[in-house]
Amino acid sequence: MATQVISANRLGDGLVVYMTDGSGWSERIADAHAVTDKEAGEAAMAAARAAEVARLVVEPYLIDIDESGGERRPTRYRELIRAKGPTVRPDIGKQAEL
C-alpha cells in the first residue's frame, strides 16, 4: 500500500485540511498523519468520519503521497493543486507562502 494521508474540507471556511496525529486538522500537508497499511487507513478514516459527523470537515478521503526528497507531495495532480493552490497565479494562494 502507498503512503497515504486524509484530506477533507473544513466546514467553517471550505479550506483544504489534512488530518493530523490525534485527529486534529491542519491546512499544511506536512502536518498530516501518514498511514502505510490498510488497517491504519481504516482506523484513520473512522476518526475522520467522526469529525465529519461532528461537522468539523466534509468528505474526508485518503490520498496517496510521495515522501521522497524530504517533502510530502500528493501523487495526483488534482491533490497537488489542492495542497499548493492555484496554478495560474504563483503570487496568490498557498504557493505564494513558499
N, CA, C and O atoms as a Tinker XYZ file with bonds, in Angstrom:
   392  protein
     1  N      0.839000   -1.176000    0.000000    73     2
     2  CA     0.000000    0.000000    0.000000    64     1     3
     3  C      0.891000    1.249000    0.000000    63     2     4     5
     4  O      1.924000    1.288000    0.668000    81     3
     5  N      0.479000    2.243000   -0.745000    73     3     6
     6  CA     1.201000    3.515000   -0.786000    64     5     7
     7  C      1.002000    4.261000    0.524000    63     6     8     9
     8  O      0.035000    4.018000    1.245000    81     7
     9  N      1.909000    5.158000    0.825000    73     7    10
    10  CA     1.728000    6.035000    1.979000    64     9    11
    11  C      0.588000    6.985000    1.661000    63    10    12    13
    12  O      0.514000    7.542000    0.566000    81    11
    13  N     -0.306000    7.164000    2.636000    73    11    14
    14  CA    -1.483000    7.991000    2.423000    64    13    15
    15  C     -1.717000    8.930000    3.599000    63    14    16    17
    16  O     -1.247000    8.685000    4.710000    81    15
    17  N     -2.456000   10.014000    3.336000    73    15    18
    18  CA    -2.941000   10.926000    4.366000    64    17    19
    19  C     -4.417000   11.188000    4.070000    63    18    20    21
    20  O     -4.901000   10.902000    2.975000    81    19
    21  N     -5.125000   11.735000    5.057000    73    19    22
    22  CA    -6.539000   12.046000    4.861000    64    21    23
    23  C     -6.701000   13.530000    4.562000    63    22    24    25
    24  O     -6.200000   14.390000    5.285000    81    23
    25  N     -7.408000   13.801000    3.488000    73    23    26
    26  CA    -7.726000   15.161000    3.072000    64    25    27
    27  C     -9.232000   15.365000    3.209000    63    26    28    29
    28  O    -10.013000   14.425000    3.064000    81    27
    29  N     -9.625000   16.594000    3.488000    73    27    30
    30  CA   -11.039000   16.968000    3.581000    64    29    31
    31  C    -11.127000   18.472000    3.392000    63    30    32    33
    32  O    -10.118000   19.137000    3.156000    81    31
    33  N    -12.320000   18.998000    3.494000    73    31    34
    34  CA   -12.515000   20.442000    3.511000    64    33    35
    35  C    -13.096000   20.826000    4.858000    63    34    36    37
    36  O    -14.021000   20.182000    5.355000    81    35
    37  N    -12.545000   21.883000    5.446000    73    35    38
    38  CA   -13.052000   22.377000    6.722000    64    37    39
    39  C    -14.425000   22.996000    6.473000    63    38    40    41
    40  O    -14.600000   23.794000    5.553000    81    39
    41  N    -15.386000   22.621000    7.296000    73    39    42
    42  CA   -16.751000   23.067000    7.080000    64    41    43
    43  C    -16.907000   24.569000    7.272000    63    42    44    45
    44  O    -17.676000   25.196000    6.543000    81    43
    45  N    -16.211000   25.159000    8.216000    73    43    46
    46  CA   -16.377000   26.577000    8.519000    64    45    47
    47  C    -16.003000   27.524000    7.395000    63    46    48    49
    48  O    -16.665000   28.544000    7.201000    81    47
    49  N    -14.934000   27.199000    6.639000    73    47    50
    50  CA   -14.463000   28.113000    5.600000    64    49    51
    51  C    -14.159000   27.446000    4.262000    63    50    52    53
    52  O    -13.795000   28.128000    3.304000    81    51
    53  N    -14.303000   26.133000    4.182000    73    51    54
    54  CA   -14.102000   25.414000    2.927000    64    53    55
    55  C    -12.672000   25.122000    2.560000    63    54    56    57
    56  O    -12.421000   24.520000    1.516000    81    55
    57  N    -11.705000   25.533000    3.398000    73    55    58
    58  CA   -10.298000   25.295000    3.071000    64    57    59
    59  C     -9.949000   23.811000    3.121000    63    58    60    61
    60  O    -10.542000   23.041000    3.877000    81    59
    61  N     -8.978000   23.430000    2.304000    73    59    62
    62  CA    -8.463000   22.068000    2.312000    64    61    63
    63  C     -7.692000   21.857000    3.607000    63    62    64    65
    64  O     -6.871000   22.690000    3.991000    81    63
    65  N     -7.958000   20.737000    4.281000    73    63    66
    66  CA    -7.255000   20.398000    5.515000    64    65    67
    67  C     -6.838000   18.934000    5.477000    63    66    68    69
    68  O     -7.373000   18.134000    4.709000    81    67
    69  N     -5.868000   18.606000    6.325000    73    67    70
    70  CA    -5.325000   17.260000    6.418000    64    69    71
    71  C     -5.384000   16.815000    7.872000    63    70    72    73
    72  O     -5.073000   17.590000    8.777000    81    71
    73  N     -5.786000   15.559000    8.099000    73    71    74
    74  CA    -5.892000   15.056000    9.467000    64    73    75
    75  C     -4.495000   14.834000   10.053000    63    74    76    77
    76  O     -3.626000   14.235000    9.421000    81    75
    77  N     -4.307000   15.329000   11.268000    73    75    78
    78  CA    -3.021000   15.216000   11.952000    64    77    79
    79  C     -3.078000   14.087000   12.977000    63    78    80    81
    80  O     -4.126000   13.475000   13.181000    81    79
    81  N     -1.945000   13.818000   13.617000    73    79    82
    82  CA    -1.932000   12.877000   14.737000    64    81    83
    83  C     -2.911000   13.383000   15.784000    63    82    84    85
    84  O     -2.995000   14.589000   16.014000    81    83
    85  N     -3.642000   12.496000   16.412000    73    83    86
    86  CA    -4.590000   12.910000   17.434000    64    85    87
    87  C     -5.896000   13.422000   16.862000    63    86    88    89
    88  O     -6.689000   14.020000   17.589000    81    87
    89  N     -6.141000   13.204000   15.580000    73    87    90
    90  CA    -7.401000   13.565000   14.915000    64    89    91
    91  C     -7.650000   15.066000   14.820000    63    90    92    93
    92  O     -8.800000   15.487000   14.697000    81    91
    93  N     -6.594000   15.886000   14.874000    73    91    94
    94  CA    -6.737000   17.312000   14.618000    64    93    95
    95  C     -6.713000   17.546000   13.110000    63    94    96    97
    96  O     -6.635000   16.594000   12.333000    81    95
    97  N     -6.781000   18.804000   12.699000    73    95    98
    98  CA    -6.781000   19.144000   11.280000    64    97    99
    99  C     -5.844000   20.323000   11.030000    63    98   100   101
   100  O     -5.803000   21.273000   11.812000    81    99
   101  N     -5.096000   20.251000    9.939000    73    99   102
   102  CA    -4.144000   21.299000    9.579000    64   101   103
   103  C     -4.298000   21.655000    8.110000    63   102   104   105
   104  O     -4.676000   20.810000    7.300000    81   103
   105  N     -4.009000   22.888000    7.769000    73   103   106
   106  CA    -4.013000   23.316000    6.376000    64   105   107
   107  C     -2.733000   22.882000    5.654000    63   106   108   109
   108  O     -2.644000   22.987000    4.431000    81   107
   109  N     -1.755000   22.399000    6.400000    73   107   110
   110  CA    -0.458000   22.001000    5.831000    64   109   111
   111  C     -0.351000   20.491000    5.708000    63   110   112   113
   112  O     -0.505000   19.777000    6.698000    81   111
   113  N     -0.090000   19.999000    4.508000    73   111   114
   114  CA     0.053000   18.565000    4.292000    64   113   115
   115  C      1.245000   18.012000    5.075000    63   114   116   117
   116  O      1.261000   16.833000    5.428000    81   115
   117  N      2.241000   18.857000    5.348000    73   115   118
   118  CA     3.412000   18.420000    6.113000    64   117   119
   119  C      3.028000   17.993000    7.528000    63   118   120   121
   120  O      3.738000   17.198000    8.144000    81   119
   121  N      1.918000   18.509000    8.050000    73   119   122
   122  CA     1.462000   18.173000    9.402000    64   121   123
   123  C      0.593000   16.921000    9.450000    63   122   124   125
   124  O      0.236000   16.454000   10.532000    81   123
   125  N      0.254000   16.379000    8.290000    73   123   126
   126  CA    -0.690000   15.259000    8.220000    64   125   127
   127  C     -0.128000   13.977000    8.812000    63   126   128   129
   128  O      1.073000   13.714000    8.751000    81   127
   129  N     -1.020000   13.192000    9.383000    73   127   130
   130  CA    -0.689000   11.863000    9.894000    64   129   131
   131  C     -0.665000   10.899000    8.713000    63   130   132   133
   132  O     -1.670000   10.744000    8.020000    81   131
   133  N      0.470000   10.254000    8.480000    73   131   134
   134  CA     0.609000    9.327000    7.361000    64   133   135
   135  C      0.294000    7.900000    7.800000    63   134   136   137
   136  O      0.642000    7.486000    8.905000    81   135
   137  N     -0.363000    7.164000    6.925000    73   135   138
   138  CA    -0.650000    5.749000    7.172000    64   137   139
   139  C     -0.028000    4.933000    6.052000    63   138   140   141
   140  O      0.060000    5.378000    4.908000    81   139
   141  N      0.400000    3.731000    6.408000    73   139   142
   142  CA     1.090000    2.906000    5.413000    64   141   143
   143  C      0.489000    1.515000    5.246000    63   142   144   145
   144  O      1.008000    0.709000    4.474000    81   143
   145  N     -0.599000    1.223000    5.961000    73   143   146
   146  CA    -1.245000   -0.071000    5.772000    64   145   147
   147  C     -2.764000    0.085000    5.834000    63   146   148   149
   148  O     -3.281000    1.096000    6.309000    81   147
   149  N     -3.453000   -0.920000    5.352000    73   147   150
   150  CA    -4.905000   -0.862000    5.232000    64   149   151
   151  C     -5.595000   -0.659000    6.578000    63   150   152   153
   152  O     -6.530000    0.135000    6.682000    81   151
   153  N     -5.142000   -1.368000    7.600000    73   151   154
   154  CA    -5.777000   -1.262000    8.918000    64   153   155
   155  C     -5.634000    0.140000    9.501000    63   154   156   157
   156  O     -6.588000    0.682000   10.059000    81   155
   157  N     -4.449000    0.725000    9.373000    73   155   158
   158  CA    -4.232000    2.086000    9.874000    64   157   159
   159  C     -5.074000    3.084000    9.080000    63   158   160   161
   160  O     -5.594000    4.048000    9.643000    81   159
   161  N     -5.208000    2.855000    7.786000    73   159   162
   162  CA    -6.037000    3.719000    6.956000    64   161   163
   163  C     -7.502000    3.655000    7.353000    63   162   164   165
   164  O     -8.185000    4.678000    7.391000    81   163
   165  N     -7.985000    2.450000    7.649000    73   163   166
   166  CA    -9.374000    2.295000    8.071000    64   165   167
   167  C     -9.620000    2.964000    9.421000    63   166   168   169
   168  O    -10.658000    3.595000    9.622000    81   167
   169  N     -8.673000    2.828000   10.342000    73   167   170
   170  CA    -8.814000    3.467000   11.655000    64   169   171
   171  C     -8.794000    4.982000   11.522000    63   170   172   173
   172  O     -9.574000    5.673000   12.178000    81   171
   173  N     -7.911000    5.503000   10.682000    73   171   174
   174  CA    -7.841000    6.942000   10.473000    64   173   175
   175  C     -9.117000    7.461000    9.818000    63   174   176   177
   176  O     -9.609000    8.531000   10.177000    81   175
   177  N     -9.653000    6.708000    8.861000    73   175   178
   178  CA   -10.899000    7.122000    8.213000    64   177   179
   179  C    -12.066000    7.103000    9.193000    63   178   180   181
   180  O    -12.963000    7.940000    9.088000    81   179
   181  N    -12.080000    6.177000   10.136000    73   179   182
   182  CA   -13.135000    6.158000   11.159000    64   181   183
   183  C    -13.082000    7.443000   11.990000    63   182   184   185
   184  O    -14.121000    8.027000   12.300000    81   183
   185  N    -11.877000    7.881000   12.349000    73   183   186
   186  CA   -11.727000    9.128000   13.095000    64   185   187
   187  C    -12.143000   10.322000   12.235000    63   186   188   189
   188  O    -12.761000   11.262000   12.733000    81   187
   189  N    -11.807000   10.284000   10.955000    73   187   190
   190  CA   -12.176000   11.379000   10.052000    64   189   191
   191  C    -13.686000   11.443000    9.867000    63   190   192   193
   192  O    -14.260000   12.530000    9.804000    81   191
   193  N    -14.330000   10.284000    9.778000    73   191   194
   194  CA   -15.789000   10.270000    9.647000    64   193   195
   195  C    -16.447000   10.815000   10.919000    63   194   196   197
   196  O    -17.497000   11.454000   10.849000    81   195
   197  N    -15.834000   10.565000   12.077000    73   195   198
   198  CA   -16.352000   11.128000   13.334000    64   197   199
   199  C    -16.267000   12.656000   13.301000    63   198   200   201
   200  O    -17.164000   13.341000   13.792000    81   199
   201  N    -15.200000   13.182000   12.727000    73   199   202
   202  CA   -15.070000   14.640000   12.586000    64   201   203
   203  C    -16.107000   15.176000   11.608000    63   202   204   205
   204  O    -16.588000   16.299000   11.762000    81   203
   205  N    -16.447000   14.387000   10.619000    73   203   206
   206  CA   -17.485000   14.797000    9.668000    64   205   207
   207  C    -18.855000   14.823000   10.362000    63   206   208   209
   208  O    -19.635000   15.753000   10.157000    81   207
   209  N    -19.144000   13.811000   11.175000    73   207   210
   210  CA   -20.398000   13.767000   11.932000    64   209   211
   211  C    -20.470000   14.958000   12.894000    63   210   212   213
   212  O    -21.544000   15.515000   13.120000    81   211
   213  N    -19.319000   15.342000   13.457000    73   211   214
   214  CA   -19.255000   16.487000   14.373000    64   213   215
   215  C    -19.283000   17.820000   13.623000    63   214   216   217
   216  O    -19.226000   18.884000   14.239000    81   215
   217  N    -19.372000   17.756000   12.295000    73   215   218
   218  CA   -19.459000   18.944000   11.429000    64   217   219
   219  C    -18.218000   19.830000   11.482000    63   218   220   221
   220  O    -18.304000   21.057000   11.431000    81   219
   221  N    -17.065000   19.177000   11.587000    73   219   222
   222  CA   -15.799000   19.902000   11.516000    64   221   223
   223  C    -15.276000   19.948000   10.083000    63   222   224   225
   224  O    -14.722000   20.955000    9.642000    81   223
   225  N    -15.464000   18.841000    9.366000    73   223   226
   226  CA   -14.989000   18.712000    7.987000    64   225   227
   227  C    -16.070000   18.049000    7.143000    63   226   228   229
   228  O    -17.032000   17.482000    7.661000    81   227
   229  N    -15.882000   18.136000    5.822000    73   227   230
   230  CA   -16.780000   17.433000    4.905000    64   229   231
   231  C    -15.970000   16.573000    3.952000    63   230   232   233
   232  O    -14.873000   16.945000    3.534000    81   231
   233  N    -16.517000   15.433000    3.620000    73   231   234
   234  CA   -15.986000   14.488000    2.643000    64   233   235
   235  C    -14.513000   14.132000    2.811000    63   234   236   237
   236  O    -13.726000   14.354000    1.890000    81   235
   237  N    -14.122000   13.589000    3.951000    73   235   238
   238  CA   -12.731000   13.142000    4.106000    64   237   239
   239  C    -12.446000   11.917000    3.237000    63   238   240   241
   240  O    -13.314000   11.069000    3.028000    81   239
   241  N    -11.220000   11.844000    2.742000    73   239   242
   242  CA   -10.818000   10.688000    1.948000    64   241   243
   243  C     -9.300000   10.550000    1.990000    63   242   244   245
   244  O     -8.587000   11.513000    2.273000    81   243
   245  N     -8.822000    9.356000    1.709000    73   243   246
   246  CA    -7.388000    9.072000    1.693000    64   245   247
   247  C     -6.792000    9.464000    0.347000    63   246   248   249
   248  O     -7.392000    9.228000   -0.702000    81   247
   249  N     -5.601000   10.068000    0.388000    73   247   250
   250  CA    -4.870000   10.375000   -0.840000    64   249   251
   251  C     -3.468000    9.782000   -0.739000    63   250   252   253
   252  O     -2.889000    9.710000    0.344000    81   251
   253  N     -2.939000    9.362000   -1.869000    73   251   254
   254  CA    -1.572000    8.853000   -1.933000    64   253   255
   255  C     -0.598000   10.019000   -1.927000    63   254   256   257
   256  O     -0.833000   11.050000   -2.557000    81   255
   257  N      0.505000    9.834000   -1.201000    73   255   258
   258  CA     1.544000   10.860000   -1.174000    64   257   259
   259  C      2.897000   10.232000   -1.449000    63   258   260   261
   260  O      3.089000    9.028000   -1.279000    81   259
   261  N      3.825000   11.063000   -1.874000    73   259   262
   262  CA     5.221000   10.686000   -2.080000    64   261   263
   263  C      6.039000   11.485000   -1.072000    63   262   264   265
   264  O      5.920000   12.708000   -1.003000    81   263
   265  N      6.862000   10.804000   -0.299000    73   263   266
   266  CA     7.662000   11.485000    0.727000    64   265   267
   267  C      9.144000   11.562000    0.362000    63   266   268   269
   268  O      9.970000   11.898000    1.211000    81   267
   269  N      9.491000   11.256000   -0.883000    73   267   270
   270  CA    10.890000   11.322000   -1.287000    64   269   271
   271  C     11.341000   12.777000   -1.339000    63   270   272   273
   272  O     10.540000   13.673000   -1.606000    81   271
   273  N     12.598000   13.004000   -1.087000    73   271   274
   274  CA    13.138000   14.353000   -1.108000    64   273   275
   275  C     12.814000   15.167000    0.130000    63   274   276   277
   276  O     13.012000   16.382000    0.145000    81   275
   277  N     12.313000   14.503000    1.179000    73   275   278
   278  CA    12.048000   15.192000    2.435000    64   277   279
   279  C     10.800000   16.070000    2.444000    63   278   280   281
   280  O     10.601000   16.850000    3.376000    81   279
   281  N      9.963000   15.954000    1.426000    73   279   282
   282  CA     8.745000   16.753000    1.355000    64   281   283
   283  C      7.577000   15.846000    0.988000    63   282   284   285
   284  O      7.716000   14.953000    0.152000    81   283
   285  N      6.437000   16.077000    1.609000    73   283   286
   286  CA     5.233000   15.321000    1.262000    64   285   287
   287  C      4.556000   15.988000    0.078000    63   286   288   289
   288  O      4.231000   17.175000    0.103000    81   287
   289  N      4.352000   15.184000   -0.963000    73   287   290
   290  CA     3.683000   15.693000   -2.158000    64   289   291
   291  C      2.633000   14.687000   -2.591000    63   290   292   293
   292  O      2.918000   13.493000   -2.684000    81   291
   293  N      1.415000   15.157000   -2.860000    73   291   294
   294  CA     0.404000   14.254000   -3.409000    64   293   295
   295  C      0.868000   13.700000   -4.748000    63   294   296   297
   296  O      1.580000   14.381000   -5.486000    81   295
   297  N      0.478000   12.493000   -5.063000    73   295   298
   298  CA     0.899000   11.876000   -6.318000    64   297   299
   299  C     -0.028000   12.237000   -7.476000    63   298   300   301
   300  O      0.373000   12.130000   -8.635000    81   299
   301  N     -1.245000   12.658000   -7.189000    73   299   302
   302  CA    -2.189000   13.046000   -8.242000    64   301   303
   303  C     -2.196000   14.568000   -8.388000    63   302   304   305
   304  O     -2.119000   15.302000   -7.403000    81   303
   305  N     -2.290000   15.021000   -9.625000    73   303   306
   306  CA    -2.228000   16.453000   -9.913000    64   305   307
   307  C     -3.350000   17.222000   -9.211000    63   306   308   309
   308  O     -3.116000   18.311000   -8.688000    81   307
   309  N     -4.547000   16.673000   -9.194000    73   307   310
   310  CA    -5.672000   17.333000   -8.520000    64   309   311
   311  C     -5.341000   17.617000   -7.063000    63   310   312   313
   312  O     -5.604000   18.708000   -6.558000    81   311
   313  N     -4.767000   16.638000   -6.398000    73   311   314
   314  CA    -4.434000   16.794000   -4.982000    64   313   315
   315  C     -3.261000   17.746000   -4.782000    63   314   316   317
   316  O     -3.186000   18.437000   -3.766000    81   315
   317  N     -2.352000   17.786000   -5.740000    73   315   318
   318  CA    -1.242000   18.736000   -5.675000    64   317   319
   319  C     -1.775000   20.171000   -5.728000    63   318   320   321
   320  O     -1.302000   21.038000   -4.993000    81   319
   321  N     -2.751000   20.418000   -6.591000    73   319   322
   322  CA    -3.368000   21.746000   -6.660000    64   321   323
   323  C     -4.081000   22.066000   -5.353000    63   322   324   325
   324  O     -3.991000   23.192000   -4.863000    81   323
   325  N     -4.788000   21.093000   -4.781000    73   323   326
   326  CA    -5.475000   21.322000   -3.513000    64   325   327
   327  C     -4.465000   21.637000   -2.408000    63   326   328   329
   328  O     -4.755000   22.434000   -1.516000    81   327
   329  N     -3.290000   21.021000   -2.461000    73   327   330
   330  CA    -2.270000   21.240000   -1.430000    64   329   331
   331  C     -1.506000   22.551000   -1.624000    63   330   332   333
   332  O     -1.162000   23.213000   -0.644000    81   331
   333  N     -1.238000   22.930000   -2.865000    73   331   334
   334  CA    -0.377000   24.085000   -3.143000    64   333   335
   335  C     -1.115000   25.347000   -3.545000    63   334   336   337
   336  O     -0.596000   26.445000   -3.344000    81   335
   337  N     -2.301000   25.226000   -4.103000    73   335   338
   338  CA    -3.047000   26.397000   -4.531000    64   337   339
   339  C     -3.145000   26.496000   -6.042000    63   338   340   341
   340  O     -2.714000   25.585000   -6.748000    81   339
   341  N     -3.709000   27.597000   -6.557000    73   339   342
   342  CA    -3.946000   27.773000   -7.994000    64   341   343
   343  C     -2.661000   27.650000   -8.808000    63   342   344   345
   344  O     -1.570000   27.956000   -8.327000    81   343
   345  N     -2.814000   27.200000  -10.040000    73   343   346
   346  CA    -1.651000   27.023000  -10.909000    64   345   347
   347  C     -1.411000   28.216000  -11.822000    63   346   348   349
   348  O     -0.374000   28.283000  -12.481000    81   347
   349  N     -2.335000   29.149000  -11.874000    73   347   350
   350  CA    -2.215000   30.253000  -12.823000    64   349   351
   351  C     -1.571000   31.507000  -12.245000    63   350   352   353
   352  O     -1.077000   32.344000  -13.000000    81   351
   353  N     -1.566000   31.655000  -10.918000    73   351   354
   354  CA    -1.018000   32.850000  -10.284000    64   353   355
   355  C     -0.132000   32.436000   -9.112000    63   354   356   357
   356  O     -0.648000   32.193000   -8.021000    81   355
   357  N      1.166000   32.349000   -9.300000    73   355   358
   358  CA     2.046000   31.939000   -8.218000    64   357   359
   359  C      2.152000   32.960000   -7.081000    63   358   360   361
   360  O      2.740000   32.669000   -6.039000    81   359
   361  N      1.587000   34.152000   -7.280000    73   359   362
   362  CA     1.665000   35.179000   -6.256000    64   361   363
   363  C      0.482000   35.133000   -5.276000    63   362   364   365
   364  O      0.426000   35.926000   -4.335000    81   363
   365  N     -0.458000   34.209000   -5.495000    73   363   366
   366  CA    -1.589000   34.061000   -4.579000    64   365   367
   367  C     -1.695000   32.611000   -4.128000    63   366   368   369
   368  O     -1.077000   31.727000   -4.722000    81   367
   369  N     -2.461000   32.366000   -3.101000    73   367   370
   370  CA    -2.666000   31.012000   -2.624000    64   369   371
   371  C     -1.504000   30.506000   -1.794000    63   370   372   373
   372  O     -0.603000   31.264000   -1.435000    81   371
   373  N     -1.533000   29.249000   -1.500000    73   371   374
   374  CA    -0.515000   28.628000   -0.646000    64   373   375
   375  C      0.874000   28.686000   -1.245000    63   374   376   377
   376  O      1.858000   28.797000   -0.514000    81   375
   377  N      0.972000   28.611000   -2.574000    73   375   378
   378  CA     2.299000   28.620000   -3.200000    64   377   379
   379  C      3.008000   29.950000   -3.009000    63   378   380   381
   380  O      4.235000   29.998000   -3.092000    81   379
   381  N      2.278000   31.035000   -2.753000    73   379   382
   382  CA     2.894000   32.343000   -2.521000    64   381   383
   383  C      3.636000   32.384000   -1.187000    63   382   384   385
   384  O      4.530000   33.208000   -0.993000    81   383
   385  N      3.261000   31.489000   -0.269000    73   383   386
   386  CA     3.886000   31.449000    1.055000    64   385   387
   387  C      5.235000   30.749000    1.033000    63   386   388   389
   388  O      5.993000   30.843000    1.999000    81   387
   389  N      5.546000   30.057000   -0.041000    73   387   390
   390  CA     6.801000   29.288000   -0.108000    64   389   391
   391  C      7.998000   30.157000   -0.340000    63   390   392
   392  O      9.119000   29.654000   -0.419000    81   391
